[in-house]
Amino acid sequence: MENGGTEMVNKRSRKEGGHTIATLIVLLLAALAIVFALTRTGNAANTQDRLFDSPPASPIKSPTPTPTPTATVSPLPSPTPLVAEISPSTGVVNLPHQVNIYGKHFHPNAVVRIAWESHGRSSRLADTPGYIELATSYVNAQHLIAKVPSDIAKGLYGVFVMNPDHQRSETLHAAYEAASSNPQDTDDLKSRGENLWTTPNSPAAGVSVSIGLTVYRVGGVSGLPPFAVDFYEDSVIPANRIGRGFVTGISPDSSASTSAVAWTPQTHGQVKLIAVIDPEGQVTESNEENNRIRRTVDVRYIAPEDSTPPLAQRLLVNGGENRVSDPNVTLSIEATDPAPNPTGVSRSYYVELHWASGIGVGGAWIPVKWTSWISFGDQPHPYELMPNSGLRYLQGWVADGAGNISAKPAIRQVNYVPATDTLLEGEVRVYRQATLAGQCLRVRVEPAGSRMDPDLYVWPPNYTAGDAPAGYSILEAGQTDEVVIQPTNAGVYQIEIVAFTDATYSQTIEVLESCPTVRGNSPAAPADKQPRAEPSIPVADVPVGTETAPETFRQYLNFLSLAARETQSAAVLKSIFLPSLHR
């Protein structure tokens, strides 16, 4: 029994021991699992701020994959260009002409194109599939220069601009007229916005002023009977008619002003004036599409105590030069603000004028570039001349602290003479040089190639129709033309370089104290050349400042109007206005 019991005890002990070992193994495995779990939890807790880091680099090197090409995003198209005006709007066929295109959104590589539309005389206008692309130069995003070739057909042309990304402007219809060189074929009445004048230049609401229009006649063979010009405010409807002026007589290739028409503006701010030339069609014209002239006038709120305009006395270029070789110059104006109640000269404004050829001997000095109103006290003011070389006139307008604008500008002649220049066949470059008696005027033109042929003419100050030039040189292509003159009287000589062929050339204009030799006329003119009989610009033709003051006085003038209004309210009315409630 003992042995049996002992054996049972031993069996039970072995069995319990087995269970104990198994239990220990289970417990050990559980503990290891817990430790492993705790270890991973701890590691995760310690690296929770790096859960989104890139995994470690693989120890096995693999080939670098070919990078996925980045998708090219097409740039947004540029704004659509807009053509607002072409100036000059007329040119004679058989001669190249330079024109200015004004608008906005012009690209530096934009091109100007013209498309023939009609022969004029109220012909039907329509877009045409064909066009002529003009040699185009960029001035800025609002201004392009283009050259109209000499071999285009007579008639009216639409004008449009094409940017390099194929953004195209709308066509400005009947914008350019290629006119016949025979005055009998052309007779046109035209004008420009700056020729719609007001006296004074800065009107005030409720105060009567005079308005009128300077009309240009291009072509024609005899005088015209008197014709009317109607003036309107805002739009051409009977209710908006201001009045009628008359041009009593105008010769071929000349200009004349209408009689003055009284106008009392009823509102202040920007007011649009419209002039309609020959409203009843009494004059038969080659182009009836250009008889409406528009101008925006800035009307002041009240007339200030200082109502006397300042005087622009003298305009200086680079301190007094009249010939420059760099288009970047400085401008300054000598001006005064007379009594009574002077408020002082406070603003300056500059305009650059170039000659625009008309029909026969006709033409006019037209504005091609202008500044904004700038502080008078900051002069001399930097200014960049138009890129094309040659003669131009600069106008300097001034305004006083009350907003009065000078009745006339100061005017200065300046020649931009670069070392080298380029002309198309038939194109003319003009300069004017003042020379004292006994001095020496020496002009030299040297072509850059053997087939290039720029000719040279110098016209005397007292030239009249039919006279010979003071000197000329029209040698064969590739040869240097030179004219040397010793004046016996002081005066301004007109120098003209005429391209017999397309030509690039170097040029010099010198005024010396004495002449070693005098060479006026060419000793051996080629048989295929005949000297020119007349200058391209009448020698005595200069701008006289009869144009109206610039339109871009708006911000300054509106500020003065507001200031005057507040001054009147405070100083004269002495009232305080409080808000009221209406129930």
Backbone torsions as a table, in degrees:
resi	resn	phi	psi	omega
1	MET	NA	-40.8	178.9
2	GLU	-65.2	-45.3	-178.9
3	ASN	-62.0	-41.9	179.3
4	GLY	-63.4	-43.5	-179.6
5	GLY	-65.6	-41.1	179.6
6	THR	-61.8	-40.2	-179.3
7	GLU	-65.4	-39.0	179.0
8	MET	-64.8	-39.8	178.2
9	VAL	-62.9	-44.7	-179.7
10	ASN	-62.1	-40.7	178.4
11	LYS	-62.0	-44.5	-179.9
12	ARG	-62.9	-40.4	-179.2
13	SER	-64.0	-43.8	179.3
14	ARG	-63.1	-39.4	-179.9
15	LYS	-65.0	-45.5	180.0
16	GLU	-65.5	-37.6	177.7
17	GLY	-62.5	-40.9	177.6
18	GLY	-61.0	-44.4	177.6
19	HIS	-60.8	-38.2	-178.2
20	THR	-65.2	-44.3	179.1
21	ILE	-62.3	-44.0	179.3
22	ALA	-62.2	-41.1	-179.9
23	THR	-64.5	-41.3	179.6
24	LEU	-62.7	-41.4	179.2
25	ILE	-62.0	-43.8	178.9
26	VAL	-62.0	-44.4	-179.6
27	LEU	-64.1	-39.3	-179.7
28	LEU	-65.2	-42.6	178.6
29	LEU	-63.9	-40.1	179.3
30	ALA	-63.8	-40.8	-179.6
31	ALA	-64.4	-43.0	177.9
32	LEU	-61.3	-38.4	178.7
33	ALA	-64.3	-40.7	-179.6
34	ILE	-65.6	-43.0	179.2
35	VAL	-62.3	-44.0	179.5
36	PHE	-61.0	-42.4	179.7
37	ALA	-65.3	-44.4	179.8
38	LEU	-62.8	-38.2	179.5
39	THR	-62.7	-45.8	179.6
40	ARG	-65.6	-37.6	179.3
41	THR	-65.4	-40.7	179.0
42	GLY	-65.3	-42.6	178.0
43	ASN	-61.9	-41.1	179.3
44	ALA	-64.3	-40.9	-179.7
45	ALA	-64.1	-35.8	-178.3
46	ASN	-76.2	-16.7	-176.2
47	THR	-120.6	19.0	-175.5
48	GLN	-65.7	-20.6	177.9
49	ASP	-84.7	3.3	178.8
50	ARG	-125.1	22.2	-176.0
51	LEU	-62.7	-26.2	-175.3
52	PHE	-105.5	14.5	174.2
53	ASP	-69.8	157.8	176.2
54	SER	-68.2	146.7	178.3
55	PRO	-67.2	160.0	178.2
56	PRO	-59.0	152.6	-179.8
57	ALA	-65.1	144.9	179.1
58	SER	-69.6	138.0	176.6
59	PRO	-70.1	-13.0	179.5
60	ILE	-94.9	120.5	-179.5
61	LYS	-75.0	131.9	178.6
62	SER	-122.0	153.6	-179.6
63	PRO	-58.9	142.0	177.6
64	THR	-68.9	125.5	-178.6
65	PRO	-69.8	152.0	175.5
66	THR	-66.2	125.3	-176.9
67	PRO	-64.1	143.5	177.9
68	THR	-72.6	125.5	-178.0
69	PRO	-62.9	139.2	177.9
70	THR	-75.3	134.4	-179.7
71	ALA	-66.5	131.3	178.8
72	THR	-80.4	125.9	179.1
73	VAL	-95.9	120.8	-179.3
74	SER	-67.3	133.8	179.4
75	PRO	-65.8	153.7	177.9
76	LEU	-67.2	143.1	179.7
77	PRO	-63.6	149.7	178.6
78	SER	-71.1	161.3	177.6
79	PRO	-60.4	149.0	179.3
80	THR	-66.7	127.2	178.9
81	PRO	-66.9	156.2	179.4
82	LEU	-133.9	129.3	177.0
83	VAL	-101.5	121.1	-178.8
84	ALA	-102.4	-32.4	-174.4
85	GLU	-161.0	149.9	170.6
86	ILE	-123.2	134.8	-176.5
87	SER	-145.2	129.1	-4.3
88	PRO	-71.0	158.3	-175.8
89	SER	-98.3	4.7	-179.4
90	THR	-137.4	142.1	174.1
91	GLY	-148.6	150.4	-179.7
92	VAL	-81.8	135.6	176.0
93	VAL	-65.6	160.4	-179.4
94	ASN	75.2	4.8	174.5
95	LEU	-136.5	138.7	175.3
96	PRO	-72.8	149.4	-178.5
97	HIS	-137.7	144.2	174.9
98	GLN	-97.2	133.3	-179.5
99	VAL	-127.4	154.8	177.4
100	ASN	-109.1	132.0	178.8
101	ILE	-110.5	124.9	-179.1
102	TYR	-116.9	143.4	179.7
103	GLY	174.2	-133.3	177.9
104	LYS	-158.7	164.1	178.9
105	HIS	64.2	35.5	176.5
106	PHE	-84.8	131.6	177.2
107	HIS	-83.6	151.2	177.9
108	PRO	-56.1	-25.4	178.8
109	ASN	-106.8	21.1	178.1
110	ALA	-67.1	155.1	177.5
111	VAL	-126.5	149.3	177.7
112	VAL	-99.9	135.0	178.3
113	ARG	-127.3	144.9	176.0
114	ILE	-123.9	145.7	-179.0
115	ALA	-130.5	128.5	179.8
116	TRP	-62.9	135.8	-177.1
117	GLU	-121.8	-39.8	-177.7
118	SER	-169.0	175.5	174.4
119	HIS	-89.8	4.7	-178.0
120	GLY	87.6	-160.6	-179.4
121	ARG	52.3	51.5	175.9
122	SER	63.0	24.3	175.3
123	SER	-65.0	155.4	-179.3
124	ARG	-70.7	132.3	179.7
125	LEU	-97.2	141.4	177.3
126	ALA	-156.6	153.1	174.4
127	ASP	-64.1	140.2	178.5
128	THR	-118.0	147.5	-177.2
129	PRO	-68.7	-27.6	-178.5
130	GLY	-88.3	153.3	177.6
131	TYR	-151.9	164.7	174.7
132	ILE	-116.7	124.8	178.5
133	GLU	-89.9	127.3	-175.0
134	LEU	-96.0	148.5	171.4
135	ALA	-63.3	121.0	-168.7
136	THR	-121.4	137.6	174.1
137	SER	-120.0	142.9	-177.1
138	TYR	-94.6	128.0	172.5
139	VAL	-100.8	-55.7	172.4
140	ASN	-160.3	-174.7	-174.8
141	ALA	-67.2	-10.1	178.8
142	GLN	-113.9	3.1	-171.5
143	HIS	-150.1	125.3	173.9
144	LEU	-124.0	152.2	173.0
145	ILE	-114.8	135.1	179.5
146	ALA	-136.9	153.6	178.1
147	LYS	-110.6	120.5	175.7
148	VAL	-84.2	124.6	-177.1
149	PRO	-70.4	168.6	-175.6
150	SER	-84.0	-14.5	-170.9
151	ASP	-102.5	34.4	178.0
152	ILE	-96.7	158.8	-178.4
153	ALA	-77.6	152.5	176.8
154	LYS	-67.2	141.7	177.2
155	GLY	143.4	-169.2	-179.9
156	LEU	-97.1	143.5	-177.6
157	TYR	-128.6	139.9	168.1
158	GLY	-85.0	152.1	-176.0
159	VAL	-126.0	134.7	173.3
160	PHE	-145.7	164.0	-177.3
161	VAL	-120.2	138.3	178.1
162	MET	-119.2	120.7	173.6
163	ASN	-79.7	160.6	-176.7
164	PRO	-63.9	-20.5	177.3
165	ASP	-89.9	17.2	176.4
166	HIS	72.0	12.9	170.4
167	GLN	-74.4	122.6	-173.5
168	ARG	-117.8	141.0	176.2
169	SER	-77.2	163.3	169.4
170	GLU	-68.0	151.2	178.9
171	THR	-75.1	129.9	171.9
172	LEU	-88.7	103.0	-171.1
173	HIS	-72.0	147.7	176.8
174	ALA	51.0	35.5	-174.4
175	ALA	-84.1	-25.4	-178.3
176	TYR	-132.7	135.3	178.1
177	GLU	-114.5	121.5	170.3
178	ALA	-91.0	106.2	-170.3
179	ALA	-100.6	158.0	178.1
180	SER	-69.9	147.1	175.8
181	SER	-78.5	-6.7	177.7
182	ASN	-91.9	115.6	-178.2
183	PRO	-56.6	-25.4	-179.9
184	GLN	-68.5	-19.2	-178.1
185	ASP	-91.8	-11.4	-173.7
186	THR	-135.4	135.2	171.5
187	ASP	-151.8	108.8	-171.9
188	ASP	-136.6	136.5	172.9
189	LEU	-102.5	130.9	-176.4
190	LYS	-152.5	169.3	176.0
191	SER	-162.8	-175.7	-179.3
192	ARG	-137.9	163.9	-177.3
193	GLY	-58.0	-38.3	-178.3
194	GLU	-71.1	-9.6	177.3
195	ASN	-94.1	1.7	172.8
196	LEU	-90.4	99.8	-167.6
197	TRP	-100.0	155.1	171.7
198	THR	-128.9	146.5	174.9
199	THR	-129.3	111.7	4.6
200	PRO	-77.1	176.4	-178.1
201	ASN	-70.7	-24.2	-177.0
202	SER	-122.2	87.4	-177.7
203	PRO	-73.6	163.6	177.4
204	ALA	-124.8	149.7	-179.4
205	ALA	-61.7	135.7	177.9
206	GLY	82.0	0.4	-179.0
207	VAL	-114.5	128.4	-177.0
208	SER	-70.8	136.1	175.2
209	VAL	-131.6	171.3	176.1
210	SER	-106.4	141.1	175.7
211	ILE	-129.3	158.1	179.3
212	GLY	-169.6	-180.0	-177.6
213	LEU	-140.6	132.4	170.5
214	THR	-87.8	121.5	-175.9
215	VAL	-106.4	136.6	177.0
216	TYR	-105.8	137.8	173.5
217	ARG	-109.4	123.5	-179.9
218	VAL	-107.1	118.6	-179.2
219	GLY	85.8	-154.4	-178.0
220	GLY	91.7	161.9	-178.1
221	VAL	-126.4	-10.3	-179.8
222	SER	-153.0	174.2	-179.1
223	GLY	-68.3	159.2	178.3
224	LEU	-108.9	147.9	171.8
225	PRO	-69.5	165.7	178.1
226	PRO	-56.5	141.9	176.5
227	PHE	-137.3	161.2	-171.8
228	ALA	-97.8	158.6	169.1
229	VAL	-135.2	120.4	179.2
230	ASP	-95.2	143.9	-179.7
231	PHE	-117.0	137.8	-178.5
232	TYR	-132.2	157.4	173.8
233	GLU	-111.7	121.8	174.3
234	ASP	79.9	-50.8	-178.2
235	SER	-155.2	158.5	-176.7
236	VAL	-88.9	81.3	173.4
237	ILE	-135.0	153.8	-175.9
238	PRO	-54.6	-37.2	-177.1
239	ALA	-66.5	-22.3	-176.9
240	ASN	-101.3	9.4	-178.5
241	ARG	-72.4	126.8	179.2
242	ILE	-84.7	-45.9	-178.4
243	GLY	169.0	-176.2	-176.3
244	ARG	-126.4	131.0	171.9
245	GLY	-111.2	167.9	-177.0
246	PHE	-132.1	141.8	168.6
247	VAL	-100.8	116.5	-170.7
248	THR	-83.7	-16.8	178.7
249	GLY	-177.6	136.6	-180.0
250	ILE	-148.5	123.9	-176.9
251	SER	-83.4	168.3	175.3
252	PRO	-58.2	141.5	177.7
253	ASP	50.9	51.9	178.6
254	SER	-147.9	-175.8	-178.9
255	SER	-139.9	159.6	177.7
256	ALA	-158.2	153.3	179.8
257	SER	-98.7	153.3	173.3
258	THR	-72.4	165.8	167.4
259	SER	-66.1	156.7	-178.1
260	ALA	-72.5	142.7	177.5
261	VAL	-120.5	131.6	-179.3
262	ALA	-77.2	137.6	178.9
263	TRP	-143.9	130.5	176.0
264	THR	-116.8	101.5	179.4
265	PRO	-64.4	135.4	-177.7
266	GLN	-94.7	-17.2	-178.8
267	THR	-128.4	157.5	176.5
268	HIS	-99.4	171.2	-177.1
269	GLY	98.5	-155.2	-177.3
270	GLN	-84.6	124.2	-179.1
271	VAL	-124.7	130.7	-179.7
272	LYS	-92.1	125.3	174.3
273	LEU	-105.7	142.8	-179.7
274	ILE	-131.1	131.4	174.7
275	ALA	-114.1	133.3	179.2
276	VAL	-113.8	112.1	-178.4
277	ILE	-79.4	132.4	176.2
278	ASP	50.4	61.0	-173.8
279	PRO	-63.3	-23.4	-177.5
280	GLU	-98.4	6.3	174.7
281	GLY	66.0	36.4	-180.0
282	GLN	-74.0	-26.8	-177.9
283	VAL	-102.5	127.1	175.6
284	THR	-79.1	119.8	-174.9
285	GLU	-118.5	154.0	176.3
286	SER	-75.7	-21.8	178.8
287	ASN	-139.2	108.6	179.9
288	GLU	-92.9	3.0	-173.6
289	GLU	-88.8	-5.3	-172.4
290	ASN	-119.0	30.8	-174.0
291	ASN	-96.9	2.6	176.2
292	ARG	-109.1	124.5	-177.5
293	ILE	-116.7	133.3	-176.7
294	ARG	-123.2	146.4	175.6
295	ARG	-152.7	140.1	174.9
296	THR	-95.4	126.3	-179.1
297	VAL	-111.0	136.4	177.4
298	ASP	-95.3	115.7	-177.1
299	VAL	-102.0	128.6	-179.0
300	ARG	-77.9	157.7	-178.1
301	TYR	-68.1	-46.5	177.2
302	ILE	-138.1	160.2	174.0
303	ALA	-81.2	124.4	-177.6
304	PRO	-75.2	167.3	176.9
305	GLU	-62.5	-38.5	174.7
306	ASP	-84.5	99.1	-179.1
307	SER	-110.5	6.4	179.6
308	THR	-91.3	121.3	-178.1
309	PRO	-70.4	152.7	176.0
310	PRO	-72.6	168.1	-179.5
311	LEU	-113.6	122.9	172.7
312	ALA	-89.1	111.8	-170.1
313	GLN	-95.2	-43.4	-176.7
314	ARG	-152.7	139.5	177.6
315	LEU	-111.0	131.6	-178.9
316	LEU	-117.8	137.5	175.4
317	VAL	-111.1	121.5	-177.0
318	ASN	51.7	38.4	177.8
319	GLY	80.3	1.2	178.0
320	GLY	139.9	11.7	-179.9
321	GLU	-82.8	154.1	172.5
322	ASN	-124.2	2.3	175.3
323	ARG	-139.8	123.3	-177.3
324	VAL	-130.0	153.5	177.1
325	SER	-109.1	-4.6	179.8
326	ASP	-122.8	131.0	-179.0
327	PRO	-68.8	-16.3	179.1
328	ASN	-86.7	112.3	-175.3
329	VAL	-129.6	177.0	171.8
330	THR	-119.7	144.2	-178.7
331	LEU	-123.6	144.0	175.0
332	SER	-149.4	154.8	-176.7
333	ILE	-126.3	134.1	169.1
334	GLU	-93.6	122.5	-173.5
335	ALA	-148.2	163.4	177.5
336	THR	-144.8	155.3	177.7
337	ASP	-116.2	105.4	-172.3
338	PRO	-76.3	165.3	174.2
339	ALA	-71.3	162.5	2.0
340	PRO	-87.8	165.1	176.0
341	ASN	52.8	47.8	-178.8
342	PRO	-66.8	138.0	176.5
343	THR	-108.3	0.0	175.4
344	GLY	88.3	144.1	176.6
345	VAL	-70.5	128.1	-173.8
346	SER	-126.2	-21.5	-175.3
347	ARG	-136.2	150.8	175.9
348	SER	-126.4	154.0	-179.4
349	TYR	-149.3	134.1	-175.6
350	TYR	-120.8	142.5	178.8
351	VAL	-131.8	135.6	176.2
352	GLU	-105.5	129.3	-177.8
353	LEU	-116.5	137.3	175.0
354	HIS	-121.8	159.6	178.9
355	TRP	-80.2	133.2	175.5
356	ALA	-114.7	116.8	-178.0
357	SER	-69.3	141.4	175.9
358	GLY	-111.3	-136.8	-179.7
359	ILE	-99.8	134.2	-179.1
360	GLY	60.7	-121.1	179.8
361	VAL	-92.0	4.8	-177.0
362	GLY	-75.7	163.4	178.5
363	GLY	160.7	178.1	-178.4
364	ALA	-159.4	154.1	171.6
365	TRP	-84.6	119.8	-175.5
366	ILE	-121.0	148.1	176.5
367	PRO	-71.5	135.7	179.7
368	VAL	-121.7	-19.7	-179.8
369	LYS	-153.7	145.7	-178.7
370	TRP	-150.7	158.2	179.3
371	THR	-98.1	-174.7	166.6
372	SER	-94.4	175.3	174.5
373	TRP	-73.9	127.0	-177.4
374	ILE	-126.7	162.1	-175.2
375	SER	-62.3	126.7	179.7
376	PHE	-62.7	-34.5	-176.3
377	GLY	-74.0	-10.5	-178.0
378	ASP	-90.1	6.0	-178.1
379	GLN	-73.9	153.8	9.0
380	PRO	-74.7	144.2	-176.5
381	HIS	-97.2	133.9	175.3
382	PRO	-70.2	142.5	-179.2
383	TYR	-150.5	142.3	177.3
384	GLU	-111.1	117.7	178.5
385	LEU	-65.1	159.7	175.0
386	MET	-58.2	146.9	-171.4
387	PRO	-67.4	-25.3	-180.0
388	ASN	-75.3	140.2	-176.1
389	SER	-77.9	176.2	175.7
390	GLY	115.2	-172.6	-178.8
391	LEU	-78.4	138.9	169.9
392	ARG	-149.9	161.6	175.0
393	TYR	-115.4	143.9	177.3
394	LEU	-113.5	137.4	174.2
395	GLN	-107.4	141.3	174.0
396	GLY	-123.2	111.3	177.3
397	TRP	-97.1	153.7	175.9
398	VAL	-134.9	156.9	176.7
399	ALA	-136.2	151.5	179.9
400	ASP	-99.8	-178.9	-176.0
401	GLY	-66.3	-17.3	178.5
402	ALA	-93.2	-1.8	178.9
403	GLY	92.8	6.8	175.7
404	ASN	-75.5	135.8	-179.3
405	ILE	-105.8	140.4	179.7
406	SER	-54.3	141.0	-178.9
407	ALA	-65.3	-33.2	177.4
408	LYS	-137.2	155.6	177.3
409	PRO	-90.0	162.0	164.2
410	ALA	-77.8	142.6	-173.5
411	ILE	-125.5	138.6	180.0
412	ARG	-137.5	131.8	174.3
413	GLN	-85.3	138.1	175.9
414	VAL	-145.9	140.1	176.2
415	ASN	-106.4	125.8	172.3
416	TYR	-97.5	108.4	-174.2
417	VAL	-118.8	89.3	175.7
418	PRO	-72.5	164.4	-178.4
419	ALA	-64.7	-35.7	178.2
420	THR	-129.3	156.1	-178.2
421	ASP	-151.2	165.9	179.7
422	THR	-137.7	136.0	178.3
423	LEU	-131.5	150.4	170.3
424	LEU	-83.8	159.3	177.9
425	GLU	-55.3	128.3	-179.9
426	GLY	88.9	-11.6	-179.2
427	GLU	-77.9	149.9	-176.3
428	VAL	-125.3	137.4	173.6
429	ARG	-114.1	129.7	-172.7
430	VAL	-117.6	139.5	172.5
431	TYR	-134.8	158.6	173.4
432	ARG	-131.7	130.3	-176.0
433	GLN	-130.0	121.9	175.6
434	ALA	-76.7	135.8	-178.3
435	THR	-139.8	136.0	178.8
436	LEU	-85.6	159.6	177.3
437	ALA	-61.8	134.2	179.4
438	GLY	90.2	-17.4	176.6
439	GLN	-76.5	178.4	-177.8
440	CYS	-124.2	125.5	175.0
441	LEU	-102.3	118.7	-178.1
442	ARG	-124.0	121.9	-179.3
443	VAL	-124.6	134.9	-175.3
444	ARG	-138.5	135.9	179.5
445	VAL	-132.3	120.7	-177.9
446	GLU	-120.6	115.8	-178.6
447	PRO	-68.9	152.3	-178.4
448	ALA	-85.8	-10.6	-178.9
449	GLY	-143.4	161.6	-175.5
450	SER	-71.1	-18.4	179.5
451	ARG	-102.5	4.0	-179.1
452	MET	-94.4	139.6	-171.6
453	ASP	-140.7	83.3	170.8
454	PRO	-89.8	129.5	178.9
455	ASP	-101.0	164.4	-170.4
456	LEU	-132.3	132.7	176.7
457	TYR	-133.6	146.2	173.3
458	VAL	-130.5	122.9	-176.8
459	TRP	-105.7	140.2	-175.1
460	PRO	-76.7	160.8	-178.7
461	PRO	-64.1	-33.1	-176.0
462	ASN	-97.9	27.2	-176.3
463	TYR	-62.1	137.6	170.2
464	THR	-127.6	159.3	-175.5
465	ALA	-54.0	131.3	178.6
466	GLY	96.8	-14.3	178.3
467	ASP	-72.2	158.3	175.4
468	ALA	-83.0	155.8	174.7
469	PRO	-65.6	159.0	177.2
470	ALA	-66.3	-28.8	177.4
471	GLY	-172.9	152.1	177.2
472	TYR	-154.9	159.4	175.1
473	SER	-143.9	118.0	-176.5
474	ILE	-129.3	55.2	180.0
475	LEU	-68.7	173.7	-178.4
476	GLU	-69.3	168.2	-179.8
477	ALA	-57.7	143.8	177.9
478	GLY	85.9	-10.6	-178.4
479	GLN	-98.9	153.0	-178.8
480	THR	-83.7	127.6	176.2
481	ASP	-97.8	137.0	-178.6
482	GLU	-144.7	138.7	174.3
483	VAL	-128.8	130.8	178.5
484	VAL	-126.9	121.4	-174.9
485	ILE	-129.4	138.7	173.8
486	GLN	-113.7	101.2	-175.3
487	PRO	-67.1	142.9	172.7
488	THR	-92.5	-17.0	177.4
489	ASN	-132.9	147.8	177.8
490	ALA	-69.4	148.2	178.1
491	GLY	171.2	-179.8	-179.6
492	VAL	-105.6	118.6	178.5
493	TYR	-93.9	139.9	179.6
494	GLN	-101.4	121.6	-177.7
495	ILE	-104.3	130.2	179.5
496	GLU	-129.1	127.7	173.2
497	ILE	-105.5	118.2	-174.0
498	VAL	-112.6	125.0	-178.1
499	ALA	-83.7	106.3	174.6
500	PHE	-71.5	-31.2	170.3
501	THR	-133.5	170.8	169.3
502	ASP	-55.2	134.7	-173.0
503	ALA	-151.5	139.0	165.2
504	THR	-111.9	136.8	-171.3
505	TYR	-153.7	160.3	169.6
506	SER	-99.9	152.1	-174.1
507	GLN	-144.6	148.5	174.2
508	THR	-140.2	139.4	173.1
509	ILE	-126.5	119.4	-175.4
510	GLU	-128.8	144.8	169.9
511	VAL	-117.6	111.0	-176.9
512	LEU	-105.5	162.7	-179.5
513	GLU	-75.4	-22.4	177.7
514	SER	-154.5	161.8	-178.3
515	CYS	-108.6	121.7	174.6
516	PRO	-68.4	-41.2	176.1
517	THR	-140.9	154.9	179.1
518	VAL	-117.5	120.1	178.5
519	ARG	-127.1	98.0	-178.8
520	GLY	-88.3	-74.8	-175.9
521	ASN	-87.7	152.6	179.5
522	SER	-66.8	131.7	-179.8
523	PRO	-74.6	-21.4	-175.4
524	ALA	-148.0	82.8	178.3
525	ALA	-79.4	136.8	178.9
526	PRO	-61.2	155.3	-176.6
527	ALA	-66.4	-26.3	-176.6
528	ASP	-87.7	9.2	-179.7
529	LYS	-121.4	140.8	172.9
530	GLN	-122.4	133.1	179.4
531	PRO	-59.4	146.1	177.5
532	ARG	-66.1	144.3	-177.3
533	ALA	-90.8	-22.4	-176.1
534	GLU	-143.2	153.2	174.6
535	PRO	-71.4	158.3	-178.5
536	SER	-75.8	-25.8	174.6
537	ILE	-122.8	130.8	175.6
538	PRO	-52.6	130.0	-171.9
539	VAL	-58.4	-34.9	-176.6
540	ALA	-91.2	3.2	-175.3
541	ASP	-83.0	115.9	177.2
542	VAL	-134.6	151.4	175.4
543	PRO	-67.8	140.8	-176.3
544	VAL	-109.6	0.5	176.6
545	GLY	79.2	26.9	178.4
546	THR	-86.1	-1.9	177.5
547	GLU	-68.1	160.2	177.7
548	THR	-75.4	165.1	175.8
549	ALA	-66.7	155.3	-177.3
550	PRO	-60.3	156.2	-179.4
551	GLU	-84.6	-15.1	-169.7
552	THR	-87.9	37.7	178.3
553	PHE	-95.2	10.6	-164.1
554	ARG	-61.6	-53.1	-175.2
555	GLN	-62.3	-45.3	-178.9
556	TYR	-65.4	-43.9	-177.7
557	LEU	-67.7	-41.2	178.0
558	ASN	-63.5	-36.9	176.4
559	PHE	-62.2	-44.1	-179.7
560	LEU	-66.2	-36.7	178.0
561	SER	-62.3	-43.8	179.1
562	LEU	-65.4	-41.6	179.7
563	ALA	-64.5	-40.5	178.8
564	ALA	-65.0	-37.6	179.8
565	ARG	-65.4	-43.7	179.4
566	GLU	-67.2	-37.2	179.0
567	THR	-64.8	-42.4	178.9
568	GLN	-64.2	-40.7	-180.0
569	SER	-64.1	-40.9	-175.1
570	ALA	-80.5	-43.3	-170.9
571	ALA	-89.8	-30.2	-175.8
572	VAL	-100.8	-51.2	-178.1
573	LEU	-77.5	-32.5	-179.4
574	LYS	48.0	49.1	-178.2
575	SER	-121.0	151.9	174.0
576	ILE	-116.7	125.0	-178.4
577	PHE	-100.9	123.2	-179.8
578	LEU	-108.8	151.2	177.9
579	PRO	-69.2	149.6	178.0
580	SER	-123.9	152.8	178.6
581	LEU	-108.0	133.4	178.8
582	HIS	-113.9	121.6	-177.6
583	ARG	-101.5	NA	NA
